[in-house]
Amino acid sequence: MGRFTDRDFRYQSDLTDAEFETLAVRAGQVRSSHGEHSEAIYTTSSYVFNSAAEAAARFAGEEKGNVYSRYTNPTVRTFEERLAALEGAEDCVATASGMAAIYSTVVAHLQSGDSIIVSRSVFGSTNVLFEKFVRKFNIDVRYVDLLDLNSWQQAIDDTTQMLFLESPSNPMSEVADIQALADLAHKHNALLVVDNCFCTPALQKPLQFGADLIIHSATKYIDGQGRCLGGAVAGSAELIEPIIGVLRSAGPTMSPFNAWVFLKGLETLALRMKAHSENAMALALWLQQQPQVSKVNYAGLSDHPSHELAKKQQSAFGGVLSFEVNGGQPAAWQLIDGTRMISITANLGDTKTTITHPATTTHSRLTPEDRAKAGISDGLVRIAVGLESIGDIQKDIALGLAAIK
């Protein structure tokens, strides 16, 4: 299926041996005859054809070229190609949000009678998507412990077409053995789909460990400043093509403007992820010393159960951590309300540090039993560590800790 114009000639071939930082700035761009240095925003819904025959060939997919911006747009395509280059993927398709990326992937690759195995520790909205909507298509959704390979093995059978997980998990920072799960999936002719939102390709490339498809909420670290909604799926061209078909018919499409914002985000991704990780590591160590804190969940800590595996799969540990405060929900809320600088919001991946209470926000639609199985207690607080001074972040959290009665 052709999706782009003037894409047979691109200087991307000159970037074959380029490093990550260079690809993040240069990959995918094609300049128009105007010679623009920054990527252009093509705010057009449709495209003009030179002839009726050309229009017919484009619509039939027999000729490369743009057709309609629901699934072909030059700005969006630049973003897709750049993210694919960073993930080491053959292709990528951009969507309206991270949830749209998950839904489009499931709709494209599963059908009635299939089963999907899902990590119990996925994001709350992902759980709701599977429970309230995917099940309506007579798809069996089976939940397992992310870290228990045996539970994955027991859940898989001849109907299983997909294994789905987040690594690291939200908000417990659990890290899956991607290679082991990829081997298991492929043994049963199933796909392994990994949500790489927390690490981004700057810190982790699941395709290198055998994953088949990568999910992104571009809303988070790819944007990096909390400006736009978007999602993406990266993988082989063969696996991406049916997802493009979903966008063509159903239309959960990324806008050209949002794609342009995400392109600007990718340019600084490596720098930001390094800084987020450094701040998060410093904060995790500091939190361990606070008497009101009973436990810190961050894979960068040497006593975290996933620490050694995270070192193998990731170049750093990311910017998200969670911790337990003594006193349950009242104490957690007092801490959150006691901060003054940190933003109380469920979003993450921003330059600004954010704080939330997962049990009553991101995971509130889970039953108490399911929250307990996922390790999300009433005293759990999640922080997405931003790019402010680590000293100022610590001082603000100290205000919150002091507010606990």
C-alpha positions, 0 to 999 in steps of 0.5 A: 500500500503506497502512502507517500510521494517523492519517497523513493528519493530521500537522503535517509540512505546517507544515514545508514550508519548514523547514531541514535541522536543523528537519526532523531534529528534527521531521519525521514525528512524530505524537503520540498522545492522551497528548501525548508530547513524545519519539517513542513506541516501539510495541513491538507485533507486531500491531494490532487492527482495528475490524471484519472488514471493516477487517481485510480492507481493511488486508490488501488495501492498500485502506485505510491502517493498520498490519497487522503490524510486519514492515512497518508500525510507527508508530515505524519509520514516523516514522523513515522519514518523517524520513529521507525528508524529510532526503534530499528523497525521496518515501518511505523504507523501513527495514530491519534493516541496511545490507546488508539495504537493499542486498539488498532493493533488488536483489531488488525491482528485478532478476530473472533475466537482468538485469545490474547494474553495480557500482563496484569500490570498494564495501564488502567485504561488498557485494562478497560479497553480489553475488558469492555471493548475487546471482549465484545468481539468474542476475543478471550482476554487472559491476564497473567503476572508479568514476571511469572513466565510459567503463568504465561506458558500456562495461559497460552494455547492454540487460540492465542495470537498475541501476548501484550505487555508493558515494560517497565510496568506502570506504576510498579517499574516491573521489567519483563524478560522480553526475549523469553516472552518472544521465544514463547510467543513465537513457539506458538505462532503468536505475536509479542507486542510491547508497550515501550512508552516508559523507556522510548527507543532512547533507553530500550529497543524491544525489537532487538529482544525479539518483540514483533510490534512496539506500541507508543503513547507519543503523548508522553516522552516522545512529545516530552512537554505535555502538548499533544495526543498521539500514538504509534506502532512500529514493527515489520512492514508486513505487520504494520500494513493491516494496522494502516488498513484500520486507520484507512477505514476507521480513522483513528488518525494523527493530525499533521500538526501533532506529528510536527510537534512529535518530530520536534520532541524526537530531536531532544529525546536522547538528551531528555531521557538521560536527564529524566533517568538521572533525576529519577535515580537521585530521587529514588535514593533520597526517598529510600531515606525518608521515614514516611516511605516504606518502599520505593519502586524503581528498577534503577535501585539495586534491591529492585527485583527487576534491577539486573534484567533492566540493566540488560535490556535498558541503557538507563532506568527512565523517569517514572517511579512509585513509592508507598507511604505509611498511612494508606490513602489519607497519607498519600493524599496529604502528601500530594496536596502538600506539594507546591511545585509539582503538578497533580496530574495523571500525565507523565513524560513531561519536562514538569514533574507530575504526581498522582495517586494511581488507586484513585486516578489511572487505575481507579476503574480496576476492581479493588481485587485487580488493583491488589493483584497489580500491587497498587495499594491505597498508599502508593504514589507515582511520580514522573520525574521532570527536568527541574533541579533535583534539589527543588523536586526533593524540597517540594516532596519534603513539604508533602511528606511533612504534611502527613498527619 
